[in-house]
Amino acid sequence: MIYKQFHNKVIVRIDKGEELIDCLKTICKTLDIKLGSIIGIGATDKITVGLMNTKTKKYQSKEFTGDHEITSLVGNITTLNGEVYLHLHVTICNVEHKALGGHLTSAVISATFEGIIDIIDGQINRDYNDEVGLNLLSLK
């Protein structure tokens, strides 16, 4: 992984074999980013995405292996219990050019990932909400 900061923007490259979420968290911790947004594109050969089951309040996750393009990754950076919290969604495309997507749980990069972190000056925490079963933005 390598990155370069330009004022409130960070340009990110994550390399083959690296775990995407771990790298993004490391960058956020290193640069003390507590609030921001992330966009990116790339390629993966092992990725886990989930869908929130609103009745059970649990994520239904599925792992996909083989060549997949990350056609769009979008998300935000906040904090939970003082730690970096990434909320990321991803759309991937398989060899048949069929798109799949959901909440990103993990992804191993197979070629490269290119992303942009947009830093927002501030901090927003998250609180667990029993009714929905999610860590929601605390905007009090």
C-alpha positions in Angstrom: 0.0 0.0 0.0 1.1 3.5 -0.8 -0.6 6.8 -0.4 0.0 10.5 -0.9 -1.9 13.4 0.8 -2.8 16.6 -0.9 -4.5 18.9 1.7 -7.8 17.1 2.6 -7.5 14.4 -0.1 -5.5 11.2 0.1 -4.7 9.2 -3.0 -4.4 5.5 -2.3 -2.9 2.6 -4.1 -3.3 -0.9 -2.6 -1.3 -3.7 -4.2 -1.8 -7.3 -5.1 -2.3 -9.6 -2.1 -3.1 -6.8 0.4 -6.4 -6.8 2.3 -8.4 -3.7 1.4 -10.1 -2.9 4.6 -7.0 -3.4 6.7 -5.0 -1.1 4.5 -7.7 1.6 4.6 -7.9 1.4 8.4 -4.1 1.7 8.7 -4.1 4.8 6.5 -6.9 6.4 8.6 -5.1 5.6 11.9 -1.7 6.8 10.6 -3.1 10.1 9.3 -5.5 10.4 12.3 -8.6 10.6 10.0 -11.8 10.4 12.1 -14.3 11.6 9.5 -14.4 11.4 5.7 -15.5 9.6 2.6 -13.9 7.0 0.4 -14.3 6.1 -3.3 -12.4 3.6 -5.3 -12.0 1.0 -8.1 -9.8 -2.0 -8.6 -9.7 -5.8 -8.8 -10.1 -8.6 -6.3 -10.0 -12.4 -6.4 -11.4 -13.0 -2.9 -14.2 -10.8 -1.5 -16.9 -11.0 1.0 -20.1 -8.9 0.8 -23.1 -8.8 3.0 -26.7 -7.8 3.0 -28.5 -6.7 6.2 -31.4 -9.0 7.0 -33.7 -6.4 8.7 -35.8 -9.1 10.4 -32.9 -11.0 12.1 -30.7 -7.9 12.4 -27.8 -9.9 11.0 -25.7 -9.6 7.9 -26.0 -12.4 5.4 -22.5 -12.6 3.9 -21.2 -14.4 0.9 -17.7 -14.9 -0.3 -16.8 -14.7 -4.0 -13.6 -16.0 -5.4 -12.0 -15.7 -8.9 -11.5 -12.6 -10.9 -13.8 -9.7 -10.1 -13.5 -6.0 -11.0 -14.3 -3.6 -8.2 -16.4 -1.3 -10.4 -17.4 1.0 -7.5 -16.5 1.3 -3.8 -18.1 4.0 -1.8 -18.2 4.6 1.9 -17.6 6.8 4.9 -15.2 7.0 7.8 -16.4 7.6 11.3 -15.5 6.3 14.8 -16.9 3.7 17.1 -15.7 3.5 20.6 -12.7 5.7 19.7 -11.6 3.5 16.8 -11.7 4.0 13.1 -15.0 2.7 11.6 -15.4 2.1 7.9 -18.8 1.7 6.4 -18.2 0.5 2.8 -20.4 -0.7 0.0 -19.1 -2.3 -3.1 -20.2 -3.3 -6.6 -18.2 -6.0 -8.3 -18.4 -7.4 -11.8 -17.6 -11.1 -12.6 -16.2 -12.7 -15.8 -19.7 -12.8 -17.3 -20.0 -9.0 -16.7 -22.7 -9.6 -14.1 -22.7 -7.1 -11.2 -23.1 -8.0 -7.6 -22.9 -5.8 -4.5 -23.4 -5.2 -0.9 -21.8 -4.2 2.3 -18.0 -4.9 2.1 -16.7 -7.2 4.7 -13.3 -8.0 3.3 -11.4 -8.1 -0.1 -8.0 -9.3 -1.1 -6.6 -7.2 -4.0 -5.7 -9.2 -7.1 -4.1 -6.5 -9.3 -4.5 -3.0 -7.7 -7.0 -0.8 -5.9 -7.0 3.0 -6.5 -8.9 5.2 -4.1 -9.5 8.7 -2.9 -10.1 9.5 0.7 -11.8 12.9 1.2 -11.0 14.1 4.8 -13.6 16.1 6.6 -12.4 18.2 9.6 -14.3 16.9 12.5 -15.4 13.6 14.1 -18.7 11.7 14.1 -19.2 8.7 16.4 -21.6 5.8 16.0 -24.0 4.3 18.5 -25.5 0.9 18.4 -29.3 1.0 17.7 -31.2 -2.0 19.1 -34.3 -1.3 16.9 -32.4 -1.7 13.6 -29.4 -3.7 14.8 -26.8 -1.3 13.3 -24.2 1.2 14.5 -25.8 4.4 13.4 -24.3 7.9 12.9 -24.6 9.9 16.2 -25.5 13.4 14.9 -26.7 14.8 18.2 
